[in-house]
Amino acid sequence: MTGVLAATAAAAWLAIRKWPSPEEPPRPVASLAAENTAQHAAFLVCDRLLADFPEDAEALSLRGALLSAWGQTTEAMRSWRAAVRLQPDHAGACEGIGKTALRSGDYATAVVMYRRALAAAPDRADLSLGLGKALVEAGQPAEAIEVLAPHVSRWPDSIEGLHLLGEAYLAVHRDREAKETLQRVLQSQAASSRTYYGLMMACRRLGQPEEAARYEAEFRRQKERERAVAVAQRRDHWDQRSVERRLADTYLSAAALYQARGYVEQAIEYWHQAAAADPTHVESRQFLVMALAEGDRVDEALRLAEELQRIEPQVAQHYLVAGRLWARRSRWDAAEIALRKAAELAPHDSQVHAFLALVYLQGGGQPEQAAACARRAVELAPTPANYALLCEAYERSGQYAAALGAIRRAVELAPDNPAILQQLERLQLTGSAGRKETGDR
C-alpha cells in the first residue's frame, strides 16, 4: 500500500472509530453547553425535538442537521442513524451521514450514503454533486464522470459541478475535456485558484506551456486572496452576529417541523424566539405575521409588519402585508399610506394596485381613484378577478357602460365562474331598471 493510500485508510479508520456505533440511540445534549448561551438555547431545541418526536425520521434528521451546524458531529450521527433505522431511504439523514463521512475521509461510506440519498431524491442537485465529490475523493474518477456529466448538463451553472468534472477528467487524462470544462468556469466569472490550477495542469499535459504559465501566475495570485478570505471567515464563524443568525435559523427550522406536524402554537413560540435572537431576522417575522393574522391577532401582526419595514425598507411586500392588516382593522387611511408606498416600490405589481383599489372602494369612498388603480391592475395582469374589480369601480363611479364592458371581459376569461356571472347578471338588471325608470319619466 502506498503512503497516500495508507494515510487515507488510517484517517478513515480513525473517523469510523470516533463515531458512535450504528445502534446507539440519540442522547440529550443541553448539558454539554453552558447555560444562558446561544449554544445551550440551540441544544434545548434539539432535546425537545428528540423528546417530542423520538420515532419521527424527519425530526431526527433535522436534529442531526442542527447539531452538525453547532459542531456536535457525534450526536448528529446518532440522530441521522436513528432516522435511517426508521426510514432507510430518508434523503436528509443519508445525506447527513454521507457529508460527515466525506469530511472525515471515509469515502466508501460517503459514496454509499450519497447514492442512497440520490435514489430517494433524484431531483436534488446537491445530492448528485455530493456523490460526484465522494467518488472523486474515493479515487473513482470514471464513476464520478458518469454522475457529474449529467449533473452539469442539467444544471449548467453549477460551478462546483464543473470543477469536480474537470478534476475527474484530469484524473483519467482526458485533458482536453478537462480544459474545456474548466474554461466554462472562467466564462461564468466565478473562477477560483482551483480553476486556474486545473487549467494549468491541463495545459501542461496538452503541450501548451505559455497558457500553462499564465494560468499558474493567476493561480498564485488567487490563492493569496483566498487565504485572506479564509482567515476572515474562520474569525467570523463564531462572532456575535453569526451566532445570532445561526440560533435564529435553528428556531426557524424547528418551527417549520412543528407547523408541519400541526403544532402551530409551538411553531409560533419558536418564531418569536428566532425574532428575539436576531433583531434583523426577516423569515421568522414573516412567518409570525402570517400565523398571527390567521389567528386574528392582527395588532401583534401589525407590530411585526412594521419591524419588517424597518429592517427592509425597500421591500414592497412588507408594505402590502401591512396595508392588508390595516384594512382588516378598517384603518383605511393607514392602509392607503402603506399601499401607496408598496406601489411606489413595486409599480409593476398588479396585486398592490388591486388591493389599493379595494381600499378606495371599501373604506375611502373614492371610486374614481379605485377605478384608476383597478385599470392599472388590469394593464399589469388582465385576469378575471381584476376585470371584476374594475367593473365594480366603474359601477361605483357611475360609468355603467365601462362597467359592463369590464365584466363581459371577465366572463370571456372565466365563463364558468359563478361569482362573475352573478356580477354580470346583477349589473344587467341594474342597467335595465335604470333605463326603464328613465323611460317612465
N, C-alpha and C positions, 0 to 999 in steps of 0.2 A: 504493500500500500504506500502510495506517495505521501510526502509530508503534508501536502494540502488536503488530500483525502482523509488522512489520519486526523488532522486538526478538525475538519468538518464533522467527522464521525464522533470525535470526542465532545465537540460542542453540542451536537445533537443528543448524545447520551446524557450529558450534564443537564441539558434542558429538560429531558424526559424525567430524570431523577428528581428534579426540584418541583415538578408538577404534582398535584395530588393524584392519587390513583383514580381510575375511571368510576369507581363505585363510591367514592367519598361524597357524602351529601353536602350541600351548601351550608355555611355557618354564618351566624350573625357577625357583623364587623364593627358596630358602633364603638365597641370598647377599644378598638385599635387606634382611635384618633382622640386627641384632646378635646374636652368639651368646649362649647362656645366657639368652635372654629367652623369654617366653611366645609372642611372635610368631614367633620363629625356630623354636620347637618346633612350632607350628602349620604353618609353611611346610614343615618336614620331612615332615609328614604329607601335605601336598598334593603334594610332589615324589614321595613314594613311590607315591601313587595314580597319578600320571602314569607312573611307571616300570613299575608292575605291571600297569596296565590302560590302555595307550595307545589301544586300539581299542574301549573299552567306553563306550558313550554314558552309561550310568548313573553310572559312576565319574567321567567328565569333567564331567557335570552337577553331581554332588556337589562335586567340586573347585572348580567355579565358585562354588557357594553358600558354601563355606568361605572362599575367598579374598575374596569380597564382604563377608563378615562381618568380615574383618580389614582392610577398607579397600583391597583390591587390585582395583579395578574393571577396570582394563585387562586384567590377566591372567585375571580371572574371565570377561571377554568372550571371550578366546581359547579358554578351556575350553568355554564354552557353545556357541560357534560350531563348535568341533570336534565336540561332541556332536551338534549339529544336522546337520552334514555326514554323520555316521554314521547318524543316525536323525532325519529331518526333522520328525517329529511327536512328538519327545520332550517331554512336557509340562513337566518341570522345567527343561530347558535353554531352551525357548521362553519360559517364564515369567521366567527369569533375565534374558534379553535384553530382554524386554518391560518388566520392572520397572526395569532400568537405563536404558532408553530413556526411560521415563516421567519418572524423576528428572532426566534430562539435558535434557528439553524436546523430545525427538524423538518427538512424539506419533504421527506416522504409523507409525513402526517399532513403537512400543508397541502400537498397535491391531492391526497385522498379526500380531505375535508372540503377543499375548494371544488373538486369535481362533484361532490355530493350537493354542495350548496348551489352550484350552477345548474345541476339537473333539476333542482327544485324551483329555481328562479332563472330560467334561461334568458330572460329579457333584461337582466341587470348587468349593465356594462362593467360595474366594479368587480363583479364576480369573475367574469371571463378575464379581466385584467389581472386579478389576484392569482387565478390559475396559471396564466401565462408567466407571471413573475415567479411563481413557485417552480414551474417547470424549468425556467432559465436557471434559477439558483440551484436546482437539483441536478444540473448538468444534462438536461434533456432538451436541447435546443430544437431538434427536429419536431418533437411533440409540441413544443411551445409555439413553433411557427404554425402548426395546424390549428391552434387556438387563436393566436394573435392576428394572423392574416384576415380571417373572417371578422375579427373584432374591429380592426381599423377600416375594413370595408364598410361595416355597419355604422361605426362611429368615427368618421374620418377626422374629426377634430380632437381625438384622444391623443394628447401629447405623450402621456406615459405609455400608451399602447404603441405608438410609433417608435419611441425609444427602445422598448423591450423587443419589438420586432426587429429593429435594426441590429440590436445586440445579438439576437438569436441568429440572424443571417450571418453576422460576423463569426459566430461560433462554429458555423458549418461551412465557412469560407465561401459564402455566396456574397462576395464583396460588392459587386456592382449593385445588387438589390439592396444591400445594407446602405450604400451611399445614397441611392435614390430615396430610400425610406427616410433617412435622417435629414436629407435636404428638404423634405416636406415640413420638418420641424422648423428649419430656418425660414421657410416661406410663411410660416404662421406667426413669426415674430416672438416665439416662445423658447428660443434656444437657451441652453444652459451649458455648463462645462462638459456635461455628459454628451451632449450633441456633438460638440467640437472634437471631443476625444474619439468618439466613434467614427466621425468623418476623417480624422487624422489617420486612424488605423486603416480604414478602407482605402484611402488614397495611397498610403504607403504600399499596401499589397497590390494595388492596381498599377503601380509604377508611375504615380503622379506626384513626384517629390515637391514641386512648387506649391501645389494645392495643400499637400500634407503639412508643409512648413507654415503656410498661412493659417490653417486650422489649429496647428499646435500653438502658435502665438496667441490666437484668440482663446484657446483652451486655458492657457496660463492666466490671462487677464481675467477671464470669467471666474476661474477658480478662486482668485483672491477676493473678488467681490462677494462670492458665495460664502467664503469663510467669515467675513464680517457680518453678513446677514445671519448666519447660523449662530454666531455668538449672541447677537441681539435677540434672536428667537428663543434661545435657551434661557436668557435672562428674563424675557417677558412671559414665559410659560407660567410662572408662578407669581407674577406681580398681582397686585390687588385687583386691577381691572379685569385681568384674565380669569382670576379665581371667581370674581363676582359673576362673570358671564358663564363660567362652567357650572357654578351652582344653580344659576337660573335655568340653564339648559337641562340640568338634572331634574329639577322640579317640573319643567315643561314636558319632558319625556314621560315622567311618571304620570302626570296629569292626563296625557293622551291615552295611556293604557287604562287608567281608571274610568275615563269618559267612555272608552270603547266597551268597557265591561258594565257600563250602566251606573257607575258610582259618581254621579255628577257633582255632588257636594264635596266629595274628596278631591275631585279634579279642580273645583273652584278654589279649594283651600291651597292646593299646590300652585295654581296660577297666581294666587295672591302672594305666596311665598317667593315665587320667581320674580314677581314685580318688586317685592321688597328687597330681594337680594341684589338686583341690578336696576338702578334708577333709570336706565335707558333701554330696558328690555322691551322691545316692541311686541314680539309674538305673544308673550303671556298677557299683556294688556289687551291685545286684540281678541284673544280667546275669552278673556274675562268680560269684555264689553258684550260679546255675543251671548254668553251664558247668562249674564245678569239681565240683559234686555229680555231674553226668553223667559226668565223668571219674574218679570215685571219689577225688577229692581232698577228702575230707569235712572234714578238720581245717582246711584253708585256707578252705573254705566256711563253717565254723562261726565262724572268726575274723571274717570279713566280716559274717556274720549278726549277730554281737554288736556290730559297728560300726554297723550299721543300727539296732539297738535304741537305741544311744546317740544317734544323730542324730535319730531319730524315735521317741521312747519311747512315744508314744501310738498307734502303728500296729500293729494286731493281726497283720497279715500277717507282719511280721518275726519275731514270736514263734512263729507257726505254722511258718514255714520252719525256725527253729532247733529246734523240737520234732521235726520230721521228721528233721532231721540227727542230733540226739542219739539218736533211735530207731535210726538206721542204725548207730550205734556201740554199740547195746544199753545206752546210758546212760539207763535208764528213769526214774531219779529226776530227772535234768536235763530230760529230755523232758517229764515231768509238770509241772515248775515252769514251763517255757516255755509249755506249752499251757494251763495254768491262767491264766497272765497273758493269753494270747490270748483265752480265754473271758471273762475279766473285761472286756477292752477291746471285744470283739465278741460279746456274749451271744446275738445272733441269727444268728450264722454257723454253719450246720449242719456244715460241714466241720471246724471246730475241735472241736466236741463229738464228731463221729465219730472223728476221729483220736485224741482223748483216750481214747475207749472202746477203740480198738485198743491203745493203750499199756497200759491197765489189763489187757487180756486177754493180750497177748504178753509183757509184762515184769513187770507188777505183781502178777499173781495175785490180782486184786481184781475178781471177776466181778460183784459187786453194784454197785460203782461204775461198772464198764463198762456194766452194764445201764441205770443212771441216765443216763449220758452218751448212750448209744445211743437211749434213749427221747426225750431232748431233741433229738437229731439228726432223729429221725423226725417229731417235732412241727414242726420248722422246715422240713424237706424230706422229705416222705413218698415217698422214692424206693425202687426195688427194692434197691439196694445198702445203704441204711440199714436197711431191714427185715431183710435178710440178716444184717447186723451185729447187730441187736437179737436175732435168733434165736440167734446164736452166744453172745451174752452171757447170754441166758436159759438156754440149754442148759448153759453152764459153771457157772451158779449153781444148777442142779438144778430149774429151772422148765420142765419138759418141755411142759406144755400151752400155756404162754405162748410158748415157742419155736416150737411147731407152728403156733400162730396167726400169729406174725410171718412165718414162712417161707411160709405159704399166701398171706398178703397180698402178699408179694414175687412169688410165682408169678402172682397175679392181674394184677399190674402188668407183669410181664415173662414171659409164658407160654412164650416161645421161648428163654429164657436157659438154656443148658445147665448152667452152674455152679450156678444157683439150683435147677434141677430136681434136680441131683445132691444138693444140700444137703437138699432135701425128702425124697428117697428114703432118704438115709442116716439122717435123723432118724426117719423112719417105721420103718426096720429096727431102729434102736436102741430105739425105743419098744416094738416088737413083742417084741424079745428080752427087754427088761426085764419086760414083762407075763408072758411065758412062764416066766421064771425065778421070778417071784413065785408063779405058779400051781403050779409044781413043788414049791415049798416047802409 
